[in-house]
Amino acid sequence: MFAYDYCMKKKTVSIILWVLVVLWIGLIFFMSSQPAEISKNVSKGTLEKIYDISHNDKDISPQEYREKADDFIAINHKDIRQAAHFLLFFVLGLLVSCASLYSLNNLHKYFIPFAAAIIYPFIDESYQILIPGRAFEFNDILVDFQGMLGGCVLIFLVFGVTKLIKKK
């Protein structure tokens, strides 16, 4: 009975992890489907919130505050977009690696996440060609790949260290 319970729990967790992977890919697809103007406004809104939290300039006029906020947004816009790409794909790397380690055997549990890290950023950028105002950006593919690879490597390191500790 114990082996059956263990197998059922493992299968359930495996299904949940793969569902999370699919949901996260759906989120990335949703973000990639936004026309350029909407995507730009999301980034701008995020930067405005960051500026408001980090700059409590009560001694300046509202107009001067707005000018400083606009400068902050202009300077950091590209960086926040790159950080968003990295973070979205970092989480995808974490999820794909966890799901693979939990449900696949042999080298597949390592191959699938790394293959996905190479293939999915390319698919995502290629899809954006179809979206108004969006374009295929090779630099975004590199950032996406780095994020996904980072998530994969982190999970594999944690998995490896945990395995070593359990052996002792």
TARAKA-V694161 format. One record per run of one state. SS is the DSSP state (H for helix, E for strand, - for the rest). FROM is the first residue (numbers start at 1). TO is the last residue. If there is no record, write none. Layout:
SS_FROM_TO + SS_FROM_TO
//
This chain:
-_1_1 + H_2_32 + -_33_35 + H_36_54 + -_55_61 + H_62_103 + -_104_107 + H_108_128 + -_129_137 + H_138_167 + -_168_168
//
